[in-house]
Amino acid sequence: MKILPKLMITTFIITCFLSITGFMVMQQGPFGKTPKGKRLERIQKSPNYKDGAFRNLSETPVQAEEATFFGMLYDFFNKSKNNRPAASIPTVKSDLKTFSTQKPSIFWFGHSSYLLKTNGRNILVDPVFSGHASPFSFMVTAFEGANNYAASDLPEIDMLIISHDHYDHLDYETITAIKDKVKHFYVPLGVGAHLENWGIAENKITELDWWEATTFENLKLTATPARHFSGRGLARGKSLWASYVLETPSHKIYIGGDSGYDAHFKAIGEKFGPLDIAILETGQYNKNWPYIHMMPEQTVQAAQDLQAKVLLPVHLGKFALALHDWDEPLQRVVKAAAEKQVKITTPMIGEPVILDETYPASRWWEKVKTVAKAE
């Protein structure tokens, strides 16, 4: 009879220890902060915020209805051996500080990070240069060769745009490293709480709800819907997720963020199209979460819905956040684009895309396989 009370006390102590440890870990910088005060008051007025969380325009379960925990666990432990590349990812080392052209140019850094240079202005999107897409450096590490750009390579940034607060899009180490060279941050509702917690002044942050617009000199940025979710800890939906349309005096660029396929692409295309280029996620999909990430064939359809002249597929080439072969998204999206006669550009990391002028289309991922076989 005395064993039971001792076991209960031991269990209680262990539970308390784990709870306190977990709480202390969650207070660390990378986890950010939940919106409070004026930010929360504004959030609560948003038509996209209901019952304590942001909602998608369509019902969007994170997992497929037929997905099970044990089934997903089985898939994880039986994922492809080609989930990560067997050789180094090829890159082009461009001088981002001196590169100049009359037309808008785009430099992709792997996954969903890229620099837009237009009208003498530098616009950085979802930068992740830490080498990992998680709160811990040993988790979700970059592919060999895919992290060859660093914060020190960047020019002064006029606009830094964040699509949502997931670790593969909002990186604590990168933001804290470059915050002093950024003039202004543009983020969805609620994401400003993370930035302020990381030492960025409130007057340098603009939060946007879907369909809200702001300007930076002669550039116009409109936050548009996406079908996804948010959260850096246990709670989801405390901040918004978004895509954007960037309008320059001569071009319109779609900044996709993360999104499952839905009717919002067509709505955006009808309002802003035709668009000169659509930068759309094309990786980290799975049959178990079909509503929050697109299959490559859906990405091509989304580009058509947006009335985009060119598709630039991203959200690939740097991290393995899903179970598919690392190069499968590129193979499938190129094939689907050819079948639907959609113009596509597939630059190497750091290789410039120049609108109306240069659209790299080499199948660089095939070279990675060739090198791996030779080794």
QUIRA-V295744 format. One record per residue. RES is the residue in three letters. PSI is psi in degrees with one decimal (NA if undefined). Layout:
res | psi
RES | PSI
RES | PSI
This chain:
res | psi
MET | -25.9
LYS | -20.3
ILE | -40.5
LEU | -50.1
PRO | -39.4
LYS | -41.1
LEU | -40.5
MET | -40.7
ILE | -44.1
THR | -44.7
THR | -41.3
PHE | -43.8
ILE | -44.2
ILE | -42.5
THR | -44.1
CYS | -42.4
PHE | -46.9
LEU | -38.2
SER | -44.7
ILE | -43.4
THR | -45.1
GLY | -41.8
PHE | -44.2
MET | -39.5
VAL | -42.8
MET | -13.1
GLN | -7.1
GLN | 155.2
GLY | -50.1
PRO | -24.5
PHE | -14.9
GLY | -159.7
LYS | 151.6
THR | 140.1
PRO | 139.2
LYS | 174.9
GLY | -132.0
LYS | -35.9
ARG | -44.4
LEU | -38.8
GLU | -41.5
ARG | -41.0
ILE | -44.2
GLN | -16.6
LYS | -7.8
SER | 137.0
PRO | -12.5
ASN | 4.4
TYR | 118.5
LYS | 137.1
ASP | 41.6
GLY | 9.8
ALA | 154.7
PHE | 147.5
ARG | 152.6
ASN | 165.6
LEU | -33.3
SER | 155.5
GLU | 126.9
THR | 87.2
PRO | 143.4
VAL | -35.4
GLN | 154.4
ALA | 151.0
GLU | -34.8
GLU | -3.8
ALA | 140.4
THR | 156.2
PHE | -47.3
PHE | -33.8
GLY | -42.9
MET | -36.8
LEU | -42.1
TYR | -45.6
ASP | -38.9
PHE | -45.2
PHE | -5.1
ASN | 27.1
LYS | 163.3
SER | 144.0
LYS | -14.6
ASN | 22.5
ASN | -29.1
ARG | 145.6
PRO | 147.4
ALA | -6.2
ALA | 170.3
SER | 142.1
ILE | 129.7
PRO | 144.2
THR | 161.6
VAL | 126.8
LYS | 96.3
SER | 149.3
ASP | 95.7
LEU | -22.7
LYS | -29.2
THR | -14.9
PHE | 133.3
SER | 140.5
THR | 157.8
GLN | -29.9
LYS | 155.5
PRO | 138.1
SER | 151.8
ILE | 131.3
PHE | 115.3
TRP | 135.8
PHE | 17.1
GLY | 148.7
HIS | -122.6
SER | 19.9
SER | 133.4
TYR | 157.8
LEU | 129.6
LEU | 130.1
LYS | 118.8
THR | 139.6
ASN | 36.4
GLY | 11.9
ARG | 149.7
ASN | 123.9
ILE | 119.6
LEU | 135.0
VAL | 128.7
ASP | 55.8
PRO | 130.3
VAL | 99.4
PHE | 7.7
SER | -19.0
GLY | 2.1
HIS | 148.3
ALA | 57.8
SER | 169.4
PRO | -10.5
PHE | 135.5
SER | -19.2
PHE | 0.5
MET | 144.8
VAL | 61.2
THR | 155.2
ALA | 150.4
PHE | 152.1
GLU | 129.4
GLY | -14.8
ALA | -3.3
ASN | 41.0
ASN | -7.7
TYR | 143.5
ALA | 167.9
ALA | -32.9
SER | -18.2
ASP | -13.5
LEU | 145.7
PRO | -179.6
GLU | 136.5
ILE | 125.2
ASP | -45.9
MET | 127.0
LEU | 120.5
ILE | 129.9
ILE | 133.0
SER | -35.4
HIS | 176.5
ASP | 14.6
HIS | 152.8
TYR | -27.1
ASP | 5.2
HIS | -30.6
LEU | 102.7
ASP | 118.0
TYR | -48.9
GLU | -40.9
THR | -46.2
ILE | -45.4
THR | -27.0
ALA | -31.5
ILE | -1.4
LYS | -29.4
ASP | -13.4
LYS | 9.4
VAL | 126.3
LYS | -42.6
HIS | 146.4
PHE | 137.2
TYR | 120.0
VAL | 161.0
PRO | 164.0
LEU | 132.5
GLY | -26.0
VAL | -22.6
GLY | -26.0
ALA | -39.1
HIS | -47.3
LEU | -43.6
GLU | -38.1
ASN | -25.3
TRP | 12.7
GLY | 16.2
ILE | 130.7
ALA | 143.7
GLU | -36.1
ASN | -2.4
LYS | 7.0
ILE | 128.2
THR | 121.3
GLU | 139.8
LEU | 141.1
ASP | 166.9
TRP | 133.9
TRP | 1.7
GLU | 146.4
ALA | 155.3
THR | 168.8
THR | 151.2
PHE | 103.0
GLU | -117.9
ASN | 19.1
LEU | 138.5
LYS | 131.7
LEU | 124.6
THR | 126.3
ALA | 131.5
THR | 162.2
PRO | 156.7
ALA | 164.1
ARG | 92.9
HIS | -146.8
PHE | 177.2
SER | 171.4
GLY | 131.7
ARG | -9.5
GLY | -137.2
LEU | -29.6
ALA | 140.3
ARG | 154.3
GLY | 16.2
LYS | -17.4
SER | 162.1
LEU | 160.9
TRP | 152.3
ALA | 162.0
SER | 177.0
TYR | 154.7
VAL | 122.0
LEU | 120.7
GLU | 120.5
THR | 174.3
PRO | -20.0
SER | -13.4
HIS | 161.1
LYS | 126.8
ILE | 130.0
TYR | 122.7
ILE | 104.6
GLY | -30.9
GLY | -151.6
ASP | 140.7
SER | 139.6
GLY | 164.8
TYR | 140.9
ASP | -177.5
ALA | -13.1
HIS | -28.0
PHE | -43.6
LYS | -38.5
ALA | -41.2
ILE | -42.6
GLY | -40.0
GLU | -32.2
LYS | -37.8
PHE | -14.5
GLY | 164.0
PRO | 149.2
LEU | 144.0
ASP | -31.2
ILE | 144.2
ALA | 120.8
ILE | 107.1
LEU | 141.7
GLU | 141.3
THR | 17.0
GLY | 175.0
GLN | 31.4
TYR | 166.0
ASN | 150.9
LYS | -20.4
ASN | -13.5
TRP | 63.9
PRO | -10.2
TYR | -16.5
ILE | -10.9
HIS | 144.0
MET | 146.5
MET | 153.0
PRO | -36.9
GLU | -34.4
GLN | -32.1
THR | -43.1
VAL | -40.9
GLN | -39.3
ALA | -39.7
ALA | -39.2
GLN | -42.8
ASP | -37.2
LEU | -8.5
GLN | 44.0
ALA | 137.3
LYS | -31.4
VAL | 144.5
LEU | 129.0
LEU | 106.3
PRO | 133.6
VAL | -164.2
HIS | 37.4
LEU | 172.6
GLY | 3.5
LYS | -40.0
PHE | 149.9
ALA | 97.8
LEU | -2.0
ALA | -170.2
LEU | -8.5
HIS | 163.7
ASP | 143.7
TRP | -31.0
ASP | -0.4
GLU | -42.9
PRO | -39.5
LEU | -43.2
GLN | -46.4
ARG | -40.6
VAL | -35.5
VAL | -42.5
LYS | -46.5
ALA | -38.6
ALA | -39.5
ALA | -41.0
GLU | -34.4
LYS | 6.0
GLN | 45.3
VAL | 126.8
LYS | 131.5
ILE | 145.2
THR | 135.6
THR | 72.7
PRO | 155.7
MET | 161.5
ILE | 126.7
GLY | -6.5
GLU | 124.8
PRO | 137.0
VAL | 123.1
ILE | 115.9
LEU | 138.6
ASP | 6.9
GLU | -57.1
THR | 118.3
TYR | 88.7
PRO | 138.7
ALA | 25.2
SER | 148.2
ARG | 69.2
TRP | -27.8
TRP | -27.1
GLU | -31.2
LYS | -33.5
VAL | -41.5
LYS | -40.6
THR | -43.7
VAL | -42.7
ALA | -41.6
LYS | -37.9
ALA | -33.4
GLU | NA
